[in-house]
Amino acid sequence: MEEVNKQEPEIIIKETKILSFGEQLTGIDFSTEEEGSVYHVKKTMADLTNLLLDEYQKGDKSPIKSLLFDHAVGELVSAQMALVKVITFKNK
């Protein structure tokens, strides 16, 4: 009879960090170098966006508050993108 080699199956556990609203919005991911200026800008804007979301979710909501929240988030994203563009700009 042929001997069967019975080994335990290899189990691979992959941890995945759930990104916050601000991290998703600014595009922070695991490929972003944590030491560089781009990461610092993205992290700062992500933190501001998360702070804004926390404040927005407190208390009563109104159409005006929702409009202001949407506008503020858009402005934060625009500012973050402009800052990253300046940091990474290369003259040709």
Residue frames as a rotation matrix with the C-alpha (Angstrom) as fourth column:
MET 1
0.570 0.822 0.000 0.00
0.822 -0.570 0.000 0.00
0.000 0.000 -1.000 0.00
GLU 2
-0.168 -0.595 0.786 1.08
0.570 -0.709 -0.415 3.48
0.804 0.378 0.458 -0.81
GLU 3
-0.293 0.001 -0.956 1.76
0.914 -0.294 -0.280 5.74
-0.282 -0.956 0.085 2.15
VAL 4
0.366 0.497 0.787 -0.24
0.655 -0.738 0.162 8.97
0.661 0.456 -0.595 2.01
ASN 5
-0.729 -0.644 -0.231 1.45
0.648 -0.542 -0.535 12.08
0.220 -0.540 0.813 3.34
LYS 6
0.389 0.915 0.102 -1.20
0.766 -0.383 0.517 13.90
0.512 -0.123 -0.850 5.32
GLN 7
-0.778 -0.614 -0.130 -0.16
0.601 -0.670 -0.436 17.44
0.180 -0.417 0.891 6.14
GLU 8
-0.010 0.729 -0.685 -2.19
0.673 -0.501 -0.544 20.13
-0.739 -0.467 -0.485 7.74
PRO 9
0.373 0.156 0.915 -3.42
0.854 -0.443 -0.272 22.62
0.363 0.883 -0.298 5.17
GLU 10
-0.719 -0.674 -0.171 -1.55
0.694 -0.683 -0.227 25.91
0.037 -0.282 0.959 5.27
ILE 11
0.472 0.871 -0.137 -3.72
0.881 -0.471 0.039 28.69
-0.030 -0.140 -0.990 6.61
ILE 12
-0.683 -0.639 0.354 -2.87
0.664 -0.745 -0.064 32.22
0.305 0.191 0.933 5.55
ILE 13
0.355 0.746 -0.564 -4.41
0.876 -0.476 -0.079 35.07
-0.328 -0.466 -0.822 7.48
LYS 14
-0.518 -0.457 0.723 -4.32
0.718 -0.692 0.077 38.38
0.465 0.559 0.686 5.73
GLU 15
-0.170 0.422 -0.890 -5.05
0.744 -0.537 -0.397 41.47
-0.646 -0.730 -0.222 7.78
THR 16
-0.341 0.143 0.929 -6.84
0.735 -0.576 0.358 44.26
0.587 0.805 0.092 6.03
LYS 17
-0.787 0.061 -0.614 -7.17
0.408 -0.695 -0.592 47.67
-0.463 -0.716 0.522 7.61
ILE 18
0.203 0.892 0.404 -10.54
0.979 -0.199 -0.053 49.27
0.033 0.406 -0.913 7.12
LEU 19
-0.761 -0.537 0.365 -9.86
0.565 -0.824 -0.034 52.79
0.319 0.181 0.930 5.91
SER 20
-0.358 0.611 -0.706 -11.69
0.499 -0.514 -0.698 55.70
-0.789 -0.603 -0.121 7.50
PHE 21
0.685 0.690 0.232 -13.89
0.616 -0.380 -0.690 58.05
-0.388 0.616 -0.686 5.47
GLY 22
0.739 -0.447 -0.504 -11.06
-0.445 -0.886 0.133 60.59
-0.506 0.125 -0.853 5.28
GLU 23
-0.302 -0.892 0.335 -8.46
-0.297 0.422 0.856 57.99
-0.906 0.159 -0.392 4.28
GLN 24
-0.041 0.372 0.927 -10.70
0.790 0.581 -0.198 56.71
-0.612 0.724 -0.318 1.51
LEU 25
0.867 0.490 -0.089 -11.38
0.363 -0.744 -0.561 60.24
-0.341 0.455 -0.823 0.31
THR 26
0.587 -0.703 -0.402 -7.74
-0.650 -0.705 0.283 61.33
-0.482 0.095 -0.871 0.21
GLY 27
0.788 -0.213 -0.578 -6.47
-0.379 0.572 -0.727 58.10
0.485 0.792 0.370 -1.28
ILE 28
-0.108 -0.801 0.589 -4.26
-0.987 0.158 0.034 56.87
-0.121 -0.577 -0.807 1.53
ASP 29
0.883 0.311 -0.353 -3.35
-0.348 0.937 -0.045 53.26
0.317 0.163 0.935 0.95
PHE 30
0.803 -0.565 0.188 -0.64
0.173 0.523 0.835 50.84
-0.570 -0.638 0.518 1.88
SER 31
0.333 -0.711 0.619 1.53
0.933 0.153 -0.326 51.90
0.137 0.686 0.714 -1.07
THR 32
0.732 -0.068 0.678 1.74
-0.030 -0.997 -0.067 55.50
0.681 0.029 -0.732 0.18
GLU 33
-0.207 -0.908 -0.364 5.15
0.570 0.190 -0.799 56.03
0.795 -0.373 0.478 1.75
GLU 34
0.652 0.577 -0.492 4.58
0.705 -0.221 0.674 57.04
0.281 -0.786 -0.551 5.37
GLU 35
-0.048 -0.772 -0.634 7.72
0.845 -0.370 0.386 59.14
-0.533 -0.517 0.670 5.57
GLY 36
-0.672 -0.368 0.642 7.08
0.722 -0.517 0.460 61.52
0.163 0.773 0.613 2.71
SER 37
-0.919 0.283 -0.275 5.38
-0.202 -0.936 -0.289 64.87
-0.340 -0.210 0.917 2.36
VAL 38
-0.543 0.757 -0.363 2.57
-0.483 0.071 0.873 63.42
0.687 0.649 0.327 0.22
TYR 39
-0.290 0.417 -0.861 1.63
0.632 0.759 0.156 61.01
0.719 -0.499 -0.484 3.00
HIS 40
-0.783 -0.063 -0.618 1.76
0.569 -0.473 -0.673 63.81
-0.250 -0.879 0.406 5.56
VAL 41
-0.839 0.511 -0.186 -0.59
-0.544 -0.785 0.296 65.98
0.005 0.349 0.937 3.47
LYS 42
-0.335 0.742 -0.581 -2.99
-0.237 0.530 0.814 63.09
0.912 0.410 -0.002 2.83
LYS 43
-0.415 0.125 -0.901 -2.98
0.778 0.561 -0.281 62.04
0.471 -0.818 -0.331 6.50
THR 44
-0.919 0.048 -0.391 -3.58
0.198 -0.802 -0.564 65.61
-0.341 -0.596 0.727 7.70
MET 45
-0.658 0.708 -0.256 -6.47
-0.713 -0.476 0.514 66.11
0.242 0.521 0.818 5.29
ALA 46
-0.314 0.523 -0.793 -7.89
0.155 0.852 0.500 62.69
0.936 0.034 -0.349 6.18
ASP 47
-0.664 0.010 -0.748 -7.82
0.747 0.075 -0.661 63.65
0.049 -0.997 -0.057 9.86
LEU 48
-0.898 0.340 -0.280 -9.55
-0.287 -0.934 -0.212 66.96
-0.333 -0.110 0.936 9.11
THR 49
-0.483 0.738 -0.471 -12.19
-0.568 0.146 0.810 65.19
0.667 0.659 0.348 7.02
ASN 50
-0.364 0.320 -0.875 -12.83
0.562 0.824 0.068 62.66
0.743 -0.467 -0.480 9.79
LEU 51
-0.841 0.045 -0.539 -13.15
0.440 -0.522 -0.731 65.51
-0.315 -0.852 0.419 12.31
LEU 52
-0.779 0.569 -0.264 -15.61
-0.627 -0.699 0.344 67.24
0.011 0.433 0.901 9.99
LEU 53
-0.358 0.646 -0.674 -17.64
-0.142 0.676 0.723 64.02
0.923 0.355 -0.151 9.63
ASP 54
-0.581 0.102 -0.807 -17.75
0.760 0.422 -0.494 63.53
0.291 -0.901 -0.323 13.41
GLU 55
-0.870 0.238 -0.432 -19.02
0.029 -0.850 -0.526 67.08
-0.492 -0.470 0.732 13.92
TYR 56
-0.678 0.626 -0.385 -21.53
-0.638 -0.242 0.731 66.74
0.364 0.741 0.564 11.07
GLN 57
-0.384 0.517 -0.765 -23.02
0.203 0.855 0.477 63.60
0.900 0.028 -0.434 12.61
LYS 58
-0.808 0.113 -0.578 -23.61
0.570 -0.099 -0.816 65.33
-0.149 -0.989 0.016 15.95
GLY 59
-0.598 0.599 -0.532 -26.95
-0.147 -0.735 -0.662 66.96
-0.788 -0.318 0.528 16.54
ASP 60
0.408 0.887 0.216 -29.74
0.211 0.139 -0.968 67.62
-0.888 0.440 -0.131 14.10
LYS 61
-0.683 -0.540 0.492 -29.25
0.587 -0.006 0.809 67.60
-0.434 0.841 0.321 10.38
SER 62
0.363 0.754 -0.548 -30.72
0.046 -0.602 -0.797 70.15
-0.931 0.264 -0.253 8.03
PRO 63
0.789 -0.045 0.613 -30.47
0.611 0.161 -0.775 70.78
-0.064 0.986 0.154 4.31
ILE 64
0.828 -0.501 0.252 -28.17
-0.411 -0.848 -0.336 73.74
0.382 0.174 -0.908 4.92
LYS 65
0.379 -0.704 0.600 -25.90
-0.683 0.225 0.695 71.74
-0.625 -0.673 -0.396 7.24
SER 66
0.479 -0.148 0.865 -25.72
0.430 0.899 -0.083 68.96
-0.766 0.412 0.494 4.63
LEU 67
0.903 -0.121 0.413 -24.89
0.335 -0.405 -0.851 71.45
0.270 0.906 -0.325 1.88
LEU 68
0.657 -0.683 0.320 -22.14
-0.742 -0.662 0.110 73.03
0.137 -0.309 -0.941 3.98
PHE 69
0.365 -0.500 0.785 -20.73
-0.299 0.736 0.608 69.61
-0.882 -0.457 0.119 4.88
ASP 70
0.661 -0.059 0.748 -20.62
0.637 0.571 -0.517 68.54
-0.397 0.819 0.415 1.22
HIS 71
0.888 -0.324 0.325 -18.98
-0.035 -0.755 -0.655 71.82
0.458 0.570 -0.682 0.24
ALA 72
0.543 -0.706 0.454 -16.38
-0.804 -0.282 0.523 71.61
-0.241 -0.649 -0.721 3.03
VAL 73
0.411 -0.374 0.831 -15.49
0.130 0.927 0.353 68.03
-0.902 -0.037 0.429 2.09
GLY 74
0.787 -0.070 0.613 -15.09
0.617 0.050 -0.786 69.08
0.024 0.996 0.082 -1.55
GLU 75
0.810 -0.499 0.308 -12.84
-0.444 -0.865 -0.233 71.97
0.383 0.052 -0.922 -0.55
LEU 76
0.433 -0.662 0.612 -10.67
-0.585 0.310 0.749 69.68
-0.685 -0.683 -0.253 1.59
VAL 77
0.491 -0.214 0.845 -10.28
0.549 0.828 -0.109 67.24
-0.676 0.518 0.524 -1.31
SER 78
0.873 -0.148 0.465 -9.43
0.334 -0.513 -0.791 70.09
0.356 0.846 -0.398 -3.70
ALA 79
0.690 -0.639 0.342 -6.86
-0.722 -0.640 0.263 71.51
0.051 -0.428 -0.902 -1.29
GLN 80
0.395 -0.534 0.747 -5.30
-0.204 0.742 0.638 68.09
-0.896 -0.404 0.185 -0.74
MET 81
0.624 -0.123 0.772 -5.01
0.712 0.497 -0.496 67.45
-0.323 0.859 0.398 -4.47
ALA 82
0.878 -0.309 0.366 -3.49
-0.049 -0.818 -0.573 70.88
0.476 0.486 -0.733 -5.08
LEU 83
0.570 -0.686 0.453 -0.94
-0.744 -0.197 0.638 70.39
-0.348 -0.700 -0.623 -2.29
VAL 84
0.376 -0.408 0.832 0.08
0.224 0.911 0.346 66.97
-0.899 0.056 0.434 -3.63
LYS 85
0.811 -0.043 0.583 0.37
0.580 -0.073 -0.811 68.44
0.077 0.996 -0.034 -7.13
VAL 86
0.792 -0.546 0.275 2.74
-0.525 -0.837 -0.150 71.17
0.312 -0.025 -0.950 -5.91
ILE 87
0.418 -0.638 0.647 4.82
-0.571 0.370 0.733 68.63
-0.707 -0.676 -0.210 -3.95
THR 88
0.176 -0.302 0.937 5.14
0.407 0.889 0.210 66.25
-0.896 0.345 0.279 -6.90
PHE 89
0.948 0.245 -0.202 5.40
-0.051 -0.511 -0.858 68.86
-0.313 0.824 -0.473 -9.70
LYS 90
0.012 -0.952 0.305 8.33
0.587 0.253 0.769 68.36
-0.810 0.170 0.562 -12.04
ASN 91
0.397 0.012 -0.918 9.45
-0.560 -0.789 -0.253 71.05
-0.727 0.615 -0.307 -14.52
LYS 92
0.547 -0.201 0.813 10.16
0.614 0.756 -0.226 69.69
-0.569 0.622 0.537 -17.97
